[in-house]
């Protein structure tokens, strides 16, 4: 890039030299005029740059905190990462929606809440006519459960996980025991809401992966499982595929730790999958499918 600039500059000088006799302008004067024009242009762009909000913010940090340019830009980037979702979503939110801070689904199960990555999600607390119709048919309890299922699923689809504490104390303003009864009612319908305790297998919630495998063993199809557990079809297919691989490897006399490494699961989950295969009453066509896979895996070995 510097070489290109240098070549253009040399061409300009040579052109000026050729035109000097005709114009009568000395070369030095022409060069000074050229630099004056360039400096004026640079000053204009520098003034325009100073008017930008980012530059104003950086200048305030430089003057007020006596920090370096590098530190000022780092602080600016941190501000963007933290507050940018609020600016981006202000025009996209609809009446009845709120911007809410939740734990990211990327956090590990054992990570402390204070150390977890957080993100902002849009939740629909009031859907207008839809909610009014639900209340007219199912009453206050039915409306609360409808809203509970909606906001939990909305958070999950945006990469976040709500907790019972969040919902009870900050969103639906009800008791935690009331929510536990609602969750029990969903569980009785074989619906597991993607709360942090369920997705990350924390607390007393049944693991969502085990429930998905159970549904499959009982004969349900991927689309039905995805709908009842609030998961995507791809996620359901991935869980079932890993379950099948665990069973086949176990039947080929691999140890659980080795199976977990090969399938990229935790040893506890690999053991849970194999226990499901041994203890769960599966429908005949699912057993036939698994037995065929086991036979093929043994032949290949």
Kinemage of the C-alpha trace (Angstrom):
@kinemage 1
@onewidth
@group {chain A} dominant
@subgroup {mainchain}
@vectorlist {calphas} color= white
{ca unk a 1} P 0.000 0.000 0.000
{ca unk a 2} L 2.824 2.399 0.875
{ca unk a 3} L 4.568 1.538 -2.410
{ca unk a 4} L 1.445 2.453 -4.393
{ca unk a 5} L 1.207 5.797 -2.623
{ca unk a 6} L 4.868 6.477 -3.319
{ca unk a 7} L 4.455 5.678 -7.038
{ca unk a 8} L 1.448 8.004 -7.352
{ca unk a 9} L 3.396 10.761 -5.592
{ca unk a 10} L 6.359 10.329 -7.973
{ca unk a 11} L 4.039 10.468 -10.983
{ca unk a 12} L 2.509 13.678 -9.665
{ca unk a 13} L 5.923 15.296 -9.275
{ca unk a 14} L 7.049 14.263 -12.739
{ca unk a 15} L 3.821 15.618 -14.228
{ca unk a 16} L 4.278 18.882 -12.438
{ca unk a 17} L 7.851 19.078 -13.723
{ca unk a 18} L 6.632 18.639 -17.310
{ca unk a 19} L 4.014 21.361 -16.884
{ca unk a 20} L 6.325 23.804 -15.087
{ca unk a 21} L 7.532 25.598 -18.220
{ca unk a 22} L 3.981 26.089 -19.456
{ca unk a 23} L 2.442 27.190 -16.160
{ca unk a 24} L 5.312 29.237 -14.913
{ca unk a 25} L 4.754 27.941 -11.367
{ca unk a 26} L 7.972 26.807 -9.682
{ca unk a 27} L 8.093 23.168 -8.575
{ca unk a 28} L 8.562 24.027 -4.887
{ca unk a 29} L 5.548 26.334 -4.934
{ca unk a 30} L 3.453 23.654 -6.582
{ca unk a 31} L 4.508 21.125 -3.975
{ca unk a 32} L 3.653 23.518 -1.153
{ca unk a 33} L 0.257 24.183 -2.706
{ca unk a 34} L -0.359 20.462 -3.004
{ca unk a 35} L 0.501 19.847 0.655
{ca unk a 36} L -1.661 22.784 1.749
{ca unk a 37} L -4.630 21.263 -0.070
{ca unk a 38} L -3.949 17.828 1.408
{ca unk a 39} L -3.541 19.225 4.924
{ca unk a 40} L -6.796 21.132 4.577
{ca unk a 41} L -8.561 17.940 3.503
{ca unk a 42} L -7.075 15.951 6.372
{ca unk a 43} L -8.125 18.598 8.858
{ca unk a 44} L -11.674 18.500 7.510
{ca unk a 45} L -11.925 14.735 7.959
{ca unk a 46} L -10.355 14.991 11.389
{ca unk a 47} L -13.009 17.541 12.410
{ca unk a 48} L -15.761 15.282 11.084
{ca unk a 49} L -14.279 12.363 12.976
{ca unk a 50} L -14.320 14.366 16.211
{ca unk a 51} L -18.081 14.783 15.843
{ca unk a 52} L -18.729 11.004 15.969
{ca unk a 53} L -20.176 9.666 19.245
{ca unk a 54} L -17.495 6.989 19.560
{ca unk a 55} L -14.759 9.602 19.315
{ca unk a 56} L -16.512 11.887 21.794
{ca unk a 57} L -16.788 9.037 24.277
{ca unk a 58} L -13.133 8.068 23.767
{ca unk a 59} L -12.005 11.683 24.223
{ca unk a 60} L -13.923 11.955 27.508
{ca unk a 61} L -12.131 8.851 28.753
{ca unk a 62} L -8.748 10.185 27.654
{ca unk a 63} L -9.300 13.543 29.337
{ca unk a 64} L -11.248 12.489 32.398
{ca unk a 65} L -9.527 9.213 33.325
{ca unk a 66} L -6.079 9.955 31.907
{ca unk a 67} L -5.960 6.552 30.220
{ca unk a 68} L -4.260 5.490 27.001
{ca unk a 69} L -5.915 5.318 23.591
{ca unk a 70} L -5.797 1.521 23.780
{ca unk a 71} L -7.527 1.483 27.176
{ca unk a 72} L -10.170 3.940 25.994
{ca unk a 73} L -11.013 1.772 22.977
{ca unk a 74} L -11.148 -1.329 25.186
{ca unk a 75} L -13.655 0.385 27.478
{ca unk a 76} L -15.695 1.495 24.455
{ca unk a 77} L -15.822 -2.086 23.173
{ca unk a 78} L -16.932 -3.317 26.588
{ca unk a 79} L -19.751 -0.755 26.604
{ca unk a 80} L -20.856 -1.910 23.154
{ca unk a 81} L -20.883 -5.576 24.196
{ca unk a 82} L -22.958 -4.798 27.279
{ca unk a 83} L -25.460 -2.236 26.012
{ca unk a 84} L -25.653 -2.842 22.261
{ca unk a 85} L -28.619 -5.293 22.564
{ca unk a 86} L -30.670 -2.542 24.217
{ca unk a 87} L -30.065 -0.199 21.297
{ca unk a 88} L -30.546 -2.854 18.607
{ca unk a 89} L -33.849 -4.157 19.983
{ca unk a 90} L -35.521 -0.858 20.829
{ca unk a 91} L -37.243 -0.637 17.444
{ca unk a 92} L -37.989 -4.349 17.109
{ca unk a 93} L -39.896 -4.838 20.361
{ca unk a 94} L -43.674 -4.980 20.260
{ca unk a 95} L -46.183 -3.793 22.880
{ca unk a 96} L -46.268 -6.271 25.761
{ca unk a 97} L -42.650 -7.357 25.296
{ca unk a 98} L -39.702 -6.768 27.619
{ca unk a 99} L -35.938 -7.008 27.274
{ca unk a 100} L -34.690 -9.370 29.968
{ca unk a 101} L -31.237 -10.494 31.071
{ca unk a 102} L -30.842 -14.287 31.297
{ca unk a 103} L -28.114 -16.895 31.654
{ca unk a 104} L -26.664 -18.081 28.342
{ca unk a 105} L -27.230 -21.705 27.375
{ca unk a 106} L -23.474 -21.945 26.724
{ca unk a 107} L -22.621 -21.954 30.440
{ca unk a 108} L -21.613 -25.214 32.032
{ca unk a 109} L -23.748 -26.925 34.635
{ca unk a 110} L -21.238 -26.438 37.446
{ca unk a 111} L -20.461 -22.776 36.757
{ca unk a 112} L -21.513 -20.337 39.448
{ca unk a 113} L -24.283 -17.960 38.505
{ca unk a 114} L -22.015 -14.980 39.215
{ca unk a 115} L -19.494 -16.300 36.670
{ca unk a 116} L -22.025 -17.170 33.965
{ca unk a 117} L -22.205 -15.428 30.614
{ca unk a 118} L -25.406 -13.390 30.361
{ca unk a 119} L -27.380 -12.211 27.360
{ca unk a 120} L -30.457 -10.110 26.623
{ca unk a 121} L -33.592 -11.745 25.217
{ca unk a 122} L -37.014 -10.416 24.221
{ca unk a 123} L -39.901 -11.981 26.160
{ca unk a 124} L -43.617 -11.559 25.506
{ca unk a 125} L -45.377 -10.974 28.808
{ca unk a 126} L -48.658 -9.865 27.249
{ca unk a 127} L -49.739 -11.067 23.797
{ca unk a 128} L -52.933 -9.025 23.767
{ca unk a 129} L -55.968 -10.802 22.327
{ca unk a 130} L -54.270 -14.192 22.432
{ca unk a 131} L -53.843 -13.974 26.200
{ca unk a 132} L -57.342 -12.621 26.733
{ca unk a 133} L -58.802 -15.600 24.842
{ca unk a 134} L -56.751 -18.022 26.935
{ca unk a 135} L -57.939 -16.400 30.163
{ca unk a 136} L -61.565 -16.501 29.037
{ca unk a 137} L -61.304 -20.248 28.416
{ca unk a 138} L -58.838 -21.467 31.067
{ca unk a 139} L -58.927 -18.790 33.770
{ca unk a 140} L -56.027 -17.200 35.643
{ca unk a 141} L -54.165 -20.479 36.140
{ca unk a 142} L -54.407 -21.383 32.474
{ca unk a 143} L -53.162 -17.963 31.420
{ca unk a 144} L -50.209 -18.126 33.811
{ca unk a 145} L -49.177 -21.538 32.500
{ca unk a 146} L -49.583 -20.371 28.919
{ca unk a 147} L -47.346 -17.376 29.572
{ca unk a 148} L -44.861 -19.529 31.480
{ca unk a 149} L -44.460 -21.900 28.553
{ca unk a 150} L -44.184 -19.029 26.080
{ca unk a 151} L -41.497 -16.964 27.825
{ca unk a 152} L -39.382 -20.004 28.707
{ca unk a 153} L -39.459 -21.168 25.103
{ca unk a 154} L -38.744 -17.644 23.779
{ca unk a 155} L -35.671 -17.341 26.002
{ca unk a 156} L -34.421 -20.769 24.948
{ca unk a 157} L -34.874 -20.053 21.225
{ca unk a 158} L -32.703 -16.936 21.660
{ca unk a 159} L -29.944 -18.881 23.406
{ca unk a 160} L -30.901 -18.133 27.007
{ca unk a 161} L -32.244 -20.043 30.000
{ca unk a 162} L -34.705 -18.752 32.583
{ca unk a 163} L -34.838 -19.968 36.171
{ca unk a 164} L -37.787 -20.472 38.489
{ca unk a 165} L -36.519 -17.547 40.578
{ca unk a 166} L -36.470 -15.252 37.539
{ca unk a 167} L -40.000 -16.134 36.510
{ca unk a 168} L -41.576 -16.079 39.957
{ca unk a 169} L -39.994 -12.911 41.330
{ca unk a 170} L -39.365 -10.758 38.286
{ca unk a 171} L -41.660 -11.763 35.432
{ca unk a 172} L -44.926 -13.406 36.503
{ca unk a 173} L -44.897 -12.126 40.118
{ca unk a 174} L -46.134 -15.321 41.708
{ca unk a 175} L -44.838 -17.751 44.302
{ca unk a 176} L -42.118 -20.273 43.484
{ca unk a 177} L -44.311 -23.060 44.849
{ca unk a 178} L -47.012 -22.027 42.420
{ca unk a 179} L -44.550 -22.353 39.544
{ca unk a 180} L -43.403 -25.747 40.814
{ca unk a 181} L -47.010 -26.944 40.687
{ca unk a 182} L -47.280 -25.591 37.136
{ca unk a 183} L -44.100 -27.392 36.118
{ca unk a 184} L -45.419 -30.599 37.669
{ca unk a 185} L -48.596 -30.235 35.615
{ca unk a 186} L -46.500 -29.873 32.444
{ca unk a 187} L -44.417 -32.893 33.415
{ca unk a 188} L -47.554 -34.996 33.792
{ca unk a 189} L -48.296 -34.113 30.157
{ca unk a 190} L -44.729 -35.196 29.224
{ca unk a 191} L -43.758 -31.577 28.539
{ca unk a 192} L -40.421 -30.451 29.910
{ca unk a 193} L -39.881 -26.691 29.736
{ca unk a 194} L -36.314 -25.609 28.854
{ca unk a 195} L -35.417 -24.026 32.177
{ca unk a 196} L -31.817 -23.865 33.328
{ca unk a 197} L -32.380 -26.711 35.765
{ca unk a 198} L -33.689 -28.963 32.986
{ca unk a 199} L -31.345 -28.056 30.142
{ca unk a 200} L -28.205 -28.153 32.250
{ca unk a 201} L -29.420 -31.070 34.383
{ca unk a 202} L -29.302 -29.044 37.587
{ca unk a 203} L -31.536 -29.321 40.610
{ca unk a 204} L -34.242 -31.998 40.754
{ca unk a 205} L -35.511 -31.678 37.203
{ca unk a 206} L -35.514 -34.758 34.987
{ca unk a 207} L -32.843 -34.517 32.276
{ca unk a 208} L -34.264 -33.356 28.997
{ca unk a 209} L -32.034 -35.755 27.069
{ca unk a 210} L -33.272 -38.764 29.013
{ca unk a 211} L -36.874 -37.733 28.437
{ca unk a 212} L -36.282 -37.357 24.694
{ca unk a 213} L -34.757 -40.829 24.506
{ca unk a 214} L -37.672 -42.254 26.499
{ca unk a 215} L -40.162 -40.728 24.080
{ca unk a 216} L -38.280 -42.276 21.179
{ca unk a 217} L -38.122 -45.689 22.834
{ca unk a 218} L -41.863 -45.490 23.411
{ca unk a 219} L -42.418 -45.041 19.682
{ca unk a 220} L -42.811 -41.295 19.206
{ca unk a 221} L -41.446 -39.653 16.049
{ca unk a 222} L -38.912 -36.826 16.008
{ca unk a 223} L -41.466 -34.142 15.150
{ca unk a 224} L -43.757 -35.122 18.038
{ca unk a 225} L -40.839 -35.261 20.487
{ca unk a 226} L -39.584 -31.855 19.364
{ca unk a 227} L -43.006 -30.309 19.882
{ca unk a 228} L -43.593 -31.792 23.340
{ca unk a 229} L -40.116 -30.958 24.682
{ca unk a 230} L -39.627 -27.538 23.039
{ca unk a 231} L -36.555 -28.691 21.119
{ca unk a 232} L -35.687 -28.520 17.443
{ca unk a 233} L -35.980 -31.663 15.324
{ca unk a 234} L -32.216 -31.501 14.668
{ca unk a 235} L -31.501 -31.474 18.400
{ca unk a 236} L -33.786 -34.471 18.969
{ca unk a 237} L -32.132 -36.372 16.105
{ca unk a 238} L -28.700 -35.600 17.577
{ca unk a 239} L -29.659 -36.943 21.022
{ca unk a 240} L -31.134 -40.136 19.571
{ca unk a 241} L -28.117 -40.693 17.329
{ca unk a 242} L -25.737 -40.431 20.281
{ca unk a 243} L -27.956 -42.771 22.308
{ca unk a 244} L -27.754 -45.371 19.528
{ca unk a 245} L -23.978 -45.045 19.348
{ca unk a 246} L -23.652 -45.503 23.104
{ca unk a 247} L -25.733 -48.689 22.995
{ca unk a 248} L -23.784 -50.149 20.066
{ca unk a 249} L -20.411 -49.433 21.650
{ca unk a 250} L -21.528 -50.850 25.002
{ca unk a 251} L -22.694 -54.030 23.269
{ca unk a 252} L -19.237 -54.236 21.713
{ca unk a 253} L -17.768 -54.350 25.244
{ca unk a 254} L -16.350 -50.822 25.331
{ca unk a 255} L -15.993 -49.240 28.770
{ca unk a 256} L -18.206 -46.298 29.646
{ca unk a 257} L -15.272 -43.872 29.826
{ca unk a 258} L -14.125 -44.937 26.373
{ca unk a 259} L -17.670 -44.640 25.020
{ca unk a 260} L -18.014 -41.161 26.482
{ca unk a 261} L -14.761 -40.101 24.798
{ca unk a 262} L -15.734 -41.546 21.409
{ca unk a 263} L -19.272 -40.128 21.392
{ca unk a 264} L -18.189 -36.835 23.019
{ca unk a 265} L -20.455 -37.120 26.055
{ca unk a 266} L -19.863 -36.965 29.771
{ca unk a 267} L -19.348 -40.405 31.392
{ca unk a 268} L -22.469 -39.871 33.515
{ca unk a 269} L -24.637 -39.204 30.464
{ca unk a 270} L -23.181 -42.180 28.599
{ca unk a 271} L -24.051 -44.364 31.586
{ca unk a 272} L -27.537 -42.856 31.738
{ca unk a 273} L -28.127 -43.677 28.075
{ca unk a 274} L -27.054 -47.284 28.523
{ca unk a 275} L -29.182 -47.658 31.667
{ca unk a 276} L -32.185 -46.429 29.679
{ca unk a 277} L -31.556 -49.093 27.056
{ca unk a 278} L -31.386 -51.840 29.695
{ca unk a 279} L -34.263 -50.738 31.921
{ca unk a 280} L -36.789 -48.931 29.743
{ca unk a 281} L -39.653 -50.861 28.155
{ca unk a 282} L -39.284 -49.981 24.482
{ca unk a 283} L -41.852 -50.699 21.779
{ca unk a 284} L -40.984 -53.687 19.542
{ca unk a 285} L -40.025 -51.739 16.426
{ca unk a 286} L -37.575 -49.588 18.383
{ca unk a 287} L -35.952 -52.713 19.846
{ca unk a 288} L -35.719 -54.222 16.360
{ca unk a 289} L -34.042 -51.048 15.092
{ca unk a 290} L -31.510 -51.089 17.919
{ca unk a 291} L -30.808 -54.814 17.525
{ca unk a 292} L -30.153 -54.365 13.812
{ca unk a 293} L -27.681 -51.573 14.559
{ca unk a 294} L -25.954 -53.702 17.201
{ca unk a 295} L -25.591 -56.635 14.779
{ca unk a 296} L -24.126 -54.393 12.085
{ca unk a 297} L -21.673 -52.825 14.529
{ca unk a 298} L -20.489 -56.247 15.721
{ca unk a 299} L -20.011 -57.455 12.134
{ca unk a 300} L -18.002 -54.361 11.261
{ca unk a 301} L -15.700 -54.962 14.217
